[in-house]
Amino acid sequence: MFSNSFQRILLLSVLLICTILTKSEAQQATPDSAYQQKLIEFQQLLQAGQINEGVELLDNLIQEYPDNSEAYYAKSLLYAQMGDVEGSLPFAQQAIRLKPKDLTYNNHLLGLYKTMGDGEAIVRTLNELLQYYPNNPVILREKMLMLHASDKSEEALAVYDEAIKAIGDSDTLDVVKAEVLIDMGKLKEARTLLQKWYQERSPIREVYGTLAFVNNNLGQGKQAIQVLEDGLTFTKNDFLYFDLADIYNNQKKPQRAYAALQEAFRSENIPYPEKHRVMTQIAASPDMLTLPQKQDLANMLVLKYPRIAENYNFKADILWQSQNLAESKSLYLTSLGINPRQADTWRKLMNVEMAANQLSESIMHGQEALIHFPDNSVLFYFTGIAYFMNNDTTAAREYLEAALDHSANENDYVKSMIYGSLGDLYHALDMIKVSDAAYQEAIALDSTNASALNNLAYYWSIRKENLDQAAAYAKQATELEPTSNTFMDTYAWVLFQQGNYREAQVWIEKAMKGEKPSAVLLEHHGDILAKLGKNKNAVAQWQKALNLADEDKSVDVDKLKEKIREKKFID
């Protein structure tokens, strides 16, 4: 369901950190304590975007007050927000050693373990909490969920049975049991379990969301909508708008789903992280809402939370999809002005600028990004590409080779991307053997790197080398990207060099059906026709190629004119 899809994901904001720290101060620090003043100073640094200074302050605070838990917890939250879960973990664990009964700390630790997928650690933490809070339905619920997620559904149901004996009927635990039954395919049993709480007007929103899901999957769509509308009335819990949107989306009613999402995004009772989670999925799904609807939801976040950088990223991403490059660029710059510690936003900004042919600005922003992320191979890569597009092969080589030097911890896809672009660059520098080796390394790392497959095949065909392997690579590239006219042309040209003119004609004609043919493609078409004895048609294609030669510097104009004059193919 919509709401369930966005549960239990770790997302921490500066505002959340500050709110929790404020609570901790009230509980553990006197109003005039130096410790409290340090925590307030930390909050101010975060709000000003001075993350590094905040980390340094926390380090000093931990050294000065090693027995106070808040600083450990704050540092754990900060690392988690920056995506460093492993770095966050030891500080969360130390906070709990100092305050083992603190539910907020334990909830954060559970979130880290969930992000890491460490089910055993989650169950262990829950068991430790149950020693302090026996028969706590929320903790028992989490234990049931984790056992079920670990494919121990029967154990989860056994925990339920023991809990009900100890504490009596519980809508909280019945919701979890219903979720287990749903996953076991026992929808009717789940409905019976929840129907009781629906009739009793339970204040627990999950009763209505889960029951609506069950009804909808049993073909009772109207009842599902009614359950959620009643749930909104009974509980006053706006989270149910997410469930409502999910049901409408499932029922192929996108306008109603959109209206429900608008209500959720307007709500003052749904915290920002929940809206962020929903927006993340909406933005990533091409089939969920129209671009104007997505943009409207992103606008709502920007207006409601203007100091959160990621909201501008959502809007910029959507505008980029709409080909509104100028506004997209402006919004990425706004986001980076709020928080420059966003490597992927720098990458997107550079991409937009390259798409708009603003190469000097893309280079400038790449250099600025590398000040914040001096070891980021992807930023080196895109800066190198910007230089390459700007015909500065010396700087392009420096940055692309730096990208490779910093790529040890990158996945094979990124490494293949770097090697493929180095292949292009080395070829432009007439370093043929090194270029071939770079392409082959790119293909070895990622056999689906269609550009590397195509480019190496094409250059081999031009040099009439390794034609059998070139044909295999070129064919594979067309299978990976079957609508690419360039790849079809490459395969046709490899077949031509092999002397397979009939098959070459089939592929060159496929390529000709796409967008406006390039001069190279037209020349190749003429060459193939000439080899098939269709010289008159060949001359017509060569003449078209000559008319476009000014747009394509890779065409040998003198040879093209000679072909036209002699009315025959000239190698």
N, C-alpha and C positions, 0 to 999 in steps of 0.2 A: 504494500500500500504506500501511498505518497508519504504519509507521516512515518511509517515504519522504515521506509527506504532511507530516511535521513536520521535515524536514531543511532546512538552509540558511535558517533564519529567525533574524533577529537578535533575541536576547533576553538582556540582560545584567543580572545582579543585583549588589547590593552585595557579596555574598559572593564572587562571581566576580572583581570588581575587586580586592578585598582579597587574594584568593589569588594573582592574577597579580602584583600589586605586591610581594607578599612574595617571589616568585621573583626579581623584578627587583632587589630590594634585595640578595639574596644574591649576585647576579651582578655588580652594578655599584657597590655602596656599601659602604664599610667600616662595621663594626658601630657605631662611635662617631661617624659623620659627622652633621653637622647636616642634610644632605640626607635621610638615612635617617630621622632624627627627624621631619622635616617630613612625610614620606610616612606614617609611623606615625600622626601627628596627623591627617592627612587620613582615614585609615581609621577612626579613632575618631569623627571628625565624621560620616562616612557611617553608621556603625553606630548613632549617636545620632539619625539622621534629620535632621541639620543640613546639608542639601544646599547652601544658599546660602553658608554659611560655608566648606564644602568647596571650592566653586568659587573663592571669593575666595582661599583658601589656595593653590590650584593656580596662580592667576594670579600671585601673589607669587612662588611657587616657580619658575615659568617665567621671570619677569623676573630672578630672582637666579641661576638656573642654566640659561641659555638653551641650553646644549650637552648637557644631560642629557635623554634620551628619555622616561623613565618618566612625568614629569609631563604631557607632551603626550599620551602614550598614555592615562593615567588620565583626563584631561579629555575625550578623544575617547570613551572608554567611558562616561563619565558622561552626556555629551550624548546618546549613542546610547540609553542606558537611558531617558532622559526623552523619547525619540521624536524628537529633533532631529537627524536624520541629516545634513542639510546643515551644521549647526553642528559636528557631530562630524568631518566629513571633513577639514578643513584640519589639525586637530591630529593625526589619524592619519597624514596625508601627511608632516607635519613629523617625527613620530617615526621614520618609515621613512627620511627623508633622513638622519637622524642614525645610524640602524642599519638599513641597507638589507637586510642578510641575516637579520634577525630574523623567524623564521617566525610567531611569535605575532602580531607587529604586522601582518605581511602578511596573515595569516588574518583579522584584524579588518577590515583595509581591504577585503579581498575581500567580507566580509559586508556592509559598507556599500554597496559597488558593487552587490551582488546586491539589496539592499533598494531601491536607486535604479533597478534594471533597466538598468544601464549595462554591457552585455555587452562593448563594445569596451574599456572601461577594465579589465574583469576579465581579458580575454585579454592586454592589454598588461602588466598586473601579473604575470601568470603567466609571460609570456615573459621579463620582467626577472628573475624568480626562477630560471628555468631557466638563466640565465647563471651564477648562483652554484651551482645544484644541478642540473647536467645529468643527464638520464635518471632523475630522481627520480620514481618511479611515482605518488606522491600528487599531485604537481604536474601530471604528464602526465594523470592521471585528471581533474583539475579542468579542464584545458584541453579535453580531449575533451568533457566535459559541457557546457562553455560553448559550444563550437562547435556541438554538437548542439542546444542550446537556442536557438541563433541560426539554426536551420534550415540548418546547414552540416554535415549528417551525413556526407557523403562526405569532407570535410576532417577530421572527427573520426576516421573510420576510417583515413584516411591517417596521422594522428598515431599511431594504434595500431600500424599496420604498421611504421612507423619505430622506434617504441619497442621493439617485440618483437625487431626485428633487433638493437637495441643492447643490450638487457638480458635477452633470453630470455623464456621463459614467465613470466606474471605473473597470479596470480589477481585482484589488484587491478584490472589493466587489462582482464582478461577480463570482469569484472563490468560495467565501463562499456560495453564493446563489446556485451555482452548487452542492456544498457538501450537502446542505440542500435538494435539489431536488433529489440527488442520494439516500439519506437515506429515502426519501419519495417514492422511486421506480420510479421516473420520469427521467430515464436515457436519453431518447431522448431529452427532454427539456434541460437537463444539457449540452448535446453535442452541441445543437444549440447555447446555450449561450456562450460556450467557443470557438466554431469554428471561430467566428468572431475575437477573440483575437489571435488565432493561425494564421489566415490569415494575420493579421496585425503585426505579429512577436512581440508580447508583450515581454517585458523584464522580466516579472514575471514568475519564473520557475513553480509555482503551476499551471499555465494555462496548461502547457504541461503534468505535472504529473497527474492532474485530468482528462484531456481529454483522455490521454492514458488509464487510468483506465476505463473510460466510454466505450471507443472503445473496449477494451479487453473484458469487460463484455457484450457487445452487439455482441460478436462473431467476432470482426474485429481485430484479433491479429496482422496482418501485419501492419495495419494502426496505431495501438497503438505503435508498435516499431518505425515506421517512425516518428510519432509525437515526440517521445522522442529524436530520433537522430536529428531531426530538432531543438528541444528545446535546445539541447546541443550546436548546432551551433549558434543559435540566441542569447542565453543568456550567453553562456560561464559559465554556473553554473553547477559545478560538482555534486551538490546534485542530479541531475537528473539520475546519475548512480545508485542511490539507487532505484529510480522508475523503471529504466530499469531492474535491478536485480529482482525486485518484479514481473514484467511482465514475464520475462523469467522463473522465478520460478513457476509462475502460469501456464505457458505453458508447464511445465515439460521439461524444457531445462536447466538442472542444470549446465552444463559446461559454457554456456553463462551467466547464472546468476552469477557464480563464477568469470568470467572474468570482468563483470561489477562491482562487489564488489571490485575486485583488483584495478580497476581504481579509485574507490571512496577512497579506503584506501591509495592510492599513492598521492591523491590530496593534494596540499598545501592550497587549498581554503576551505576545509571542516574542521571545528574545531574539536578538539579531542573529546569533549563530544558527538558529533553526531556519530563518529566512535565507541565510547564506547557503545552507546545505541544499535547500530546495532550488534556489537560483542556480547553483552549480550544476545540478542535474538538468534543469530546464535548458540552460545555455548550451550544454553538451549534446542535447538530443535534437537531431534535425527534424524529427517528426512531432515534437511536443511544442505546440503553439506556433503562431506565425512570428516572423521577425518583428513586426510592429508591436505585437503583444509582449514579446520578450523585452523589447526596448522599453515598453511602458513599465514593466515590473522593475527593470534595472533603474529607471528614472525614480521610481518610488523609493528604492534603497538609497540612491544618491541624495535625494531631498531629505530623507529621514535621518540618514547617517552620513553627513557630508565629510566627516573626518576619517572615514574608513576607506583606505586606498582601493581595496578590492572591488568596491561598488563601481568605481570608475572603469575598472578593467572589464567588468561584465558588460557595461554599456559600450565600451570601445570594441570589444570582441564582436558584439552584435552589429555595430555600425560597419566594422570591417567586412563582415559577411554581406552587408548591403552595399559594399563597394564605396562607402562614404569614407575615403581615406583621410581627408583633412580633419573631420571631426574625431575620427578614431585616434589619429595622432595626438590631437589636442587633449583628449581624455587620458591617454597613456602618460602624457607629460604631467597632467594634473596628479595622477596616481603616484608617479615617481616623485613629484614634489612633496607629497605627503609622506611617502616611505620609499626612499631610494634603494632599500634592501630587498628588491624584487627582481631577481635575475631573469625570470621568464618574461616579465613585463618589459624589461630592456630589450629582450630578443624580439618581442612582438612589435615594439616601437621601431626597431631597425628594419623589420620585415615590411612594415607599412611604408616606411620611407623609401626602401628599395623598390617596392611596388609602384610608388609615385615618382620614381626616378630621382629622388632627392638623395643622391649618393653621398655628397659631402656631409650632409646632416647625419646620415646613417653612420658614416665613419666617425664623426665627432661624438655621437652618442655611444657608439661601441667603445671608444676610448674612455669616455666618462664611466660607462658601466664597469669597465675593467679596473677602475680605481676602487670600486666597491667590492668587486669579485675578481681579484687578481689571478686566481687559479682556475677560473671557469672556462673549460675548453669550448663550450658551446658559444660563449660570447667572443672568444678568439676566432672561432670558426666564422660567425656571421660578420664580424669586422673584416676578416679576410675576404669573404665573398663580396662585401661592399667595395673593397679596394679593387678586386678582380673585375667587377662590373664597371668600375671607374677607370679601367685600363692601366692601373698601377700594379703591374705584376711583381715588382720588387717588394712592395709593402704587402701585397696579397700573399706572397710566398712566406714572408716573415710571420704573418699572423696565422696562416693555415698550418705551418709547421709548428708554431707555438701551440695551436689547438691540439695537434697530435701529441706533442710533448706533455700536455696536461690531461690527456685522455685516459690515463691508466685505470681510473676508477669508473669510467663510463661503460655503458653497455655496448654490445657489438653493433647495434644499429647506429649509434652515434659515431663509433670508430669507423664503420663502413662509409658513413656520410662524409667524414673528413677525408678518408683515403680516396673516395670517388672524386671529390673536388680537387684534391692534390693531383689526381690523374689528369683532370681538365687543365689545371694550371701548368703542369710539367709539359703537357702536349703543346700548349700555347708558347712555352719557352723552348720548344723543339728538343726537349729532353725525352726522346722517344722511349728508350729502354726503361727509364725511371717511371715514365708515365704508364707504360704497360704494367709494370710491377705494382704500381699504386692501384690501378684498376683491379688487378687480379687479387690483391689483398682485400679490397673492398668487397669483391664477390665472395671470397673465402669467408669473410666475416658475416656477410648477409647475402644469401643467394637470391633474395628478392629485391636487391638494389637494381631496379630496372634501368636507371640512367647509366650506371657503371657497365652493366651488361651491354646496353645499346652502344655506348660510346666506344668501348673497346672493340666490339664487333665491327663498327663502322670504320675505325682507324685501321684495323687489320685488313678490311676489305679494300680500302684505298691503296694499301701497300701490297695487296694480294698475298697476305700471309695468313697461315692458320685458318684457312677458309672453312673447313669442316667445323672447327670449334666456334668460329665466328657465326656460322649459320645457326648452331645450337644456341648460342647466347642471344642472337637477334630474335630468334623465334620465341625464346623464353621471355624476352622483354615485351614482345607483342601480346603474349598470354597474360603477363602481369598487368599491362596497361593496354587493353585491346582497342581503345579509342584514340591512341596516340598516332597521328599521321607521321610524325618524325620516326617513330619506331618501325612503322610499316615500310617507310621509305628505306630505312637501313636494311631491313630484311630483304626487301626487293633488290637492293644493290649488292648484297652478299650473294644472293642467288644469281644475279647477273654475272658477277665475277667467277662464279662456279660454272657458268655456261648454261644455266637452267633458265633460259629466256622466257619460256612459256609461263613458268611459275612466277618468275620475276614480274611479268606483265600483270598477273592476277593481283599481286601485292601492291604494285605501284598504282594500279587503278583503284584499289581500296583506299590508298593514301590520298588520291586525288579527290575523293568524295567528301573529304572533310572541309576544314576551313580553307580560305584562300591559299592555294599552293605557293610555296616559296620558289625562288629561281632555281635552287638546287634540285628540288623535287621535279620541276618541269624539265630541267635538263636531263635528269635521270630517266624520266618518262620517254623523252626523245631518243636517248641512247638505246633503251630497250626496244622501242619500236624499230629503230634502224637495224638492230640485230635480227629482228623478225622480218626484215625486208619491206617494212612500211615506211620508206624514206620520205614520202610526201608528208605523211602525218608527223614524222619525226622532225622535219624542218619546222613545221607549225609550232611544235612544242618548244624547239630551240629558240624560235623567234620570240615566243612569250617569255621564255627565261631571260633573253637578252633585254627585253623591255623592263624587267624587274631587277636587272643586274646592279643598278645603282643602290638598291636597298640591301644587297647581300654581297659583301666584300669577299666572300669565300668562293665566288664564281670566277673562273678564269675567262674573262671576256674575250681575249684574243682567240683562245681555242674554240669558244662558242661561236664566234664569227666565222672561224675557219670551217666548222661543221656546217654552218648554214651555207657558206659559199660553195663548199665541195659536195653538199647534199649527202653526206655520209658520216658515220661514226668515226671519230679520230681519238685514239687512246692517249 
